Amino acid sequence: MSNKRRHILGISGGKDSTALAIHLKDRIPEMEYVFCDTGKELPEVYSYINRLEAFLGQHIVRLPEELPEGGRNDFDHLMKKYGNFLPSPMARWCTADMKLKPFEDYIGDDAVDNYVGIRVDEQDRKGYMTSMKDVQTVFPFIEDGIDYNGVVKILEESGIGIPDYYKWRSRSGCYFCFYQRPSEWVGLKENHPELFEEAKKYEKDDFTWREDGTLEEVINSPINNEEIKVSQSQNSSPLLVDILNETDDEIVYEKPCLICHL
């Protein structure tokens, strides 16, 4: 256990945690940046993490690989542990085992300030909360009055911009995240057909990523076709503020865990 209070910022590969890291750069020299790697992230997420790392000039710790005991997240092993049940909104074992556990193992028994990128215009969202007695959650964007437009400004002025997946997807996270809309599954198929096929392989024995059918059924459903067309037509603006606004407005905030998607 460290006698000194630690400062930790979890990086997801999304716009808000990235903007927060940029916002706090040089303000908290002892800040530790942490990325919980599920091993199932999009290639664009890994590229974005590397880009941010270069900008910060500081290593972003990859968990669980860089824990003292080492190791890696193994989705397939965990799925067997849970009786081959795919994770779902009602059973988010992926978040618990692949994001929260490595993060808490990294914290250990130390006193920690945990920095979360919730903006001032979304104060009703819930960030990572824990029962660990010496962990305090800090919301710098709320304290500094930074809203959506402020985040866009930070990303633009830094030159970091946004990851390429925002052209077709509204959040970071595993390529097979069950919170994806039909249009986002289409985006995965178009941009990473090999990953779409890998996601399909997990669907067996009546286990599917979505309640309304298999992935092929979902993206080919007449009911979903109109939503898919509308979503694709909206993603036509080259402006960062427009791209982020289109995706940000569509997220149902009370659903995905913020440690994955900020």
Disulfide bonds with the S-S distance in Angstrom:
none
